[in-house]
């Protein structure tokens, strides 16, 4: 028998079930404002330059042009030594340009993955221009550290590993504390280097990272020994110690 409003007694529970299901669907619906990839524009552009250049060099350029790019834009310690005798702005530019050239797809992929993993929170904190400036600073620092050991050597240095190591060093300065909101970046006050080293896991991770780079670079693990571990360490130290110079938020000390 129908009720007063023409509904059967079973109608109300069904409506309640539908309302409950709707509430569940609304609760489970993802926030439309949350991006699928939390990668800052600055890192996308830096990575894009590396990727496009690698495609051009390895898939489109002839061997002649490839060799010309390596000769003019990689960091060659011997060329840098000669540059001190006569002003060579092209040689000085290789302190940065070498960081955009890679030897293989694996080399490129490894660097870009580490860049996004450790660089995204820092890039959101610094902003576009400061992030690019930080890349330049760490690339130069890695190159200088390499030159100190291989001064006058004719073998070219290429790769973003030194610059990427700088982002890792800066992340260590914040204790590797990733923010809950990835797009907010590191929000805490930049602490002094000693405080950062006292944070749980930071010192152990950095020591292990340096040891692995050294052992791998020396070829003691049986693989190729063409890894520029010196440049990696130079970039790491620069990122860890110099991030305070360009950080735009309050900090305890200068660096």
C-alpha positions in Angstrom: 0.0 0.0 0.0 1.3 3.4 -0.8 1.9 6.1 1.8 0.4 9.5 2.0 2.8 10.9 -0.6 2.6 8.0 -3.0 5.9 6.4 -1.8 6.3 2.8 -0.7 7.9 2.2 2.7 11.1 1.0 1.1 11.7 4.3 -0.7 13.3 6.2 2.2 16.0 3.7 3.0 16.9 3.5 -0.7 17.3 7.3 -0.8 19.4 7.2 2.4 21.6 4.6 0.8 22.0 6.8 -2.3 22.8 9.8 -0.2 25.4 7.8 1.7 27.0 6.6 -1.5 27.1 10.2 -2.8 28.8 11.4 0.3 31.5 8.7 -0.1 32.1 9.5 -3.7 32.4 13.2 -2.8 34.8 12.4 0.0 37.0 10.2 -2.3 37.0 12.7 -5.1 40.6 14.1 -5.5 41.2 17.8 -5.1 41.1 19.2 -8.6 43.6 21.9 -7.7 46.3 19.4 -6.9 48.6 18.9 -10.0 49.5 15.5 -11.2 53.2 16.3 -11.2 54.7 18.6 -8.6 57.7 19.8 -10.6 58.6 23.5 -10.6 58.8 25.3 -13.9 62.5 26.1 -13.3 63.4 22.4 -13.1 61.3 21.6 -16.1 63.2 24.1 -18.1 66.6 23.0 -16.9 65.8 19.4 -17.5 64.2 20.3 -20.9 67.4 22.0 -22.0 69.4 18.9 -21.1 67.0 16.6 -22.8 66.7 18.6 -26.0 70.4 19.1 -26.3 71.0 15.4 -25.8 68.6 14.5 -28.5 70.2 16.9 -30.9 73.7 15.7 -30.1 73.0 12.0 -30.3 70.1 11.7 -32.7 70.4 14.6 -35.2 73.9 16.0 -35.2 76.6 14.4 -37.2 79.8 13.2 -35.6 81.6 16.4 -36.7 79.1 18.7 -35.0 79.0 16.4 -31.9 82.8 16.7 -31.6 82.6 20.4 -32.1 80.0 20.8 -29.3 82.2 18.7 -26.9 85.3 20.7 -27.8 83.6 24.1 -27.3 81.1 23.5 -24.5 82.5 20.8 -22.2 84.9 21.6 -19.4 88.5 20.8 -20.5 91.1 21.5 -17.8 93.8 22.0 -20.4 91.8 24.6 -22.2 91.1 26.4 -18.9 94.9 26.4 -18.2 95.5 28.0 -21.6 92.6 30.5 -21.0 94.6 32.1 -18.1 97.4 33.0 -20.5 94.9 34.8 -22.9 91.4 35.9 -22.1 89.1 33.2 -23.4 85.4 33.9 -22.4 84.4 30.8 -24.2 86.5 28.6 -21.9 85.1 30.4 -18.9 81.5 29.7 -20.1 82.2 26.0 -20.0 82.2 26.2 -16.2 78.4 26.2 -16.7 77.7 24.9 -20.2 79.3 21.5 -19.4 76.4 20.8 -17.0 73.9 20.6 -19.9 75.7 17.9 -21.9 75.4 14.2 -21.1 77.2 11.1 -22.3 74.3 8.7 -22.4 70.6 8.4 -21.8 71.2 6.6 -18.5 73.5 9.4 -17.4 70.9 12.0 -18.3 68.0 10.0 -16.7 69.8 9.4 -13.5 70.7 13.1 -13.1 67.1 14.3 -13.9 65.5 11.9 -11.5 67.8 13.1 -8.7 67.2 16.7 -9.7 63.4 16.4 -9.3 63.6 14.2 -6.2 65.8 16.6 -4.2 65.4 19.8 -6.1 61.6 20.3 -6.2 61.1 21.5 -2.6 64.1 23.8 -2.9 63.0 25.2 -6.3 59.5 26.1 -4.9 61.2 27.9 -2.0 63.7 29.8 -4.1 61.6 30.7 -7.1 62.5 30.6 -10.7 65.5 33.0 -11.0 67.1 31.9 -7.7 66.8 28.3 -8.7 68.6 28.9 -12.0 71.2 31.0 -10.2 71.7 28.1 -7.7 72.2 25.7 -10.7 74.9 28.0 -12.0 76.7 28.4 -8.7 76.8 24.7 -8.0 77.9 23.9 -11.6 80.7 26.3 -11.3 81.7 25.0 -7.9 81.7 21.4 -9.2 83.9 22.5 -12.1 86.4 24.4 -9.9 86.7 21.4 -7.6 87.4 19.2 -10.6 89.9 21.7 -12.0 91.8 21.7 -8.7 92.5 18.0 -9.1 92.8 17.6 -12.8 94.5 20.9 -13.8 95.9 20.7 -17.3 94.2 17.4 -18.1 92.9 17.1 -21.7 89.9 14.9 -20.8 86.6 16.8 -21.0 84.0 16.9 -18.1 80.3 16.8 -19.0 77.1 16.2 -17.1 74.8 17.9 -14.6 75.9 15.6 -11.7 77.8 18.4 -10.0 74.9 20.9 -10.1 72.4 18.2 -9.1 74.7 17.3 -6.2 74.3 20.9 -5.1 70.6 20.5 -4.9 71.1 17.4 -2.8 73.4 19.3 -0.5 70.9 22.1 0.0 68.2 19.5 0.7 70.5 18.1 3.4 70.7 21.5 4.9 67.0 21.3 5.6 67.4 17.8 7.1 65.7 16.2 4.0 62.4 17.2 5.6 60.0 17.2 2.7 56.9 19.5 3.2 53.4 18.1 3.4 52.4 20.4 0.5 55.0 19.7 -2.2 54.3 23.0 -3.9 55.1 25.0 -0.7 58.7 23.9 -0.8 60.9 23.9 2.3 59.1 26.2 4.8 61.3 26.0 7.8 64.0 28.5 8.7 67.3 27.7 7.1 69.5 26.3 9.9 73.2 26.6 10.4 75.3 23.8 8.8 76.2 22.2 12.2 72.6 22.0 13.2 71.8 20.3 9.9 74.5 17.7 10.4 73.0 16.8 13.8 69.7 16.0 12.3 68.8 12.3 12.2 70.2 10.5 9.2 71.7 13.5 7.5 75.4 13.0 8.3 75.1 9.2 7.7 73.5 9.8 4.3 76.1 12.4 3.2 79.0 10.2 4.3 77.6 7.2 2.5 77.0 9.2 -0.6 80.6 10.6 -0.7 82.0 7.1 -0.1 80.0 5.5 -2.8 80.9 8.3 -5.3 84.6 7.9 -4.4 84.6 4.1 -4.6 82.6 4.1 -7.9 84.7 6.8 -9.4 87.9 4.9 -8.6 86.5 1.9 -10.3 86.8 -0.3 -7.2 83.3 -1.8 -7.8 84.3 -3.2 -11.1 82.5 -0.7 -13.3 83.9 2.2 -15.4 86.0 4.7 -13.6 85.0 7.7 -15.7 82.7 9.1 -13.0 83.8 12.6 -11.9 83.4 12.0 -8.2 85.4 15.2 -7.5 82.9 17.4 -9.2 80.0 15.6 -7.4 81.6 16.4 -4.0 82.4 20.0 -5.1 78.7 20.5 -6.0 77.5 18.9 -2.8 79.7 21.1 -0.6 78.7 24.2 -2.5 75.0 23.4 -2.2 75.2 22.6 1.5 77.4 25.6 2.5 76.2 28.3 0.0 72.5 27.9 -0.1 72.1 30.7 2.5 73.6 33.2 0.1 70.6 33.1 -2.2 67.9 31.8 0.1 65.1 34.4 0.2 63.6 33.4 3.6 64.9 34.2 7.1 67.8 32.1 8.4 69.9 31.8 11.5 73.2 32.8 9.8 74.6 34.0 6.5 75.2 30.6 5.1 
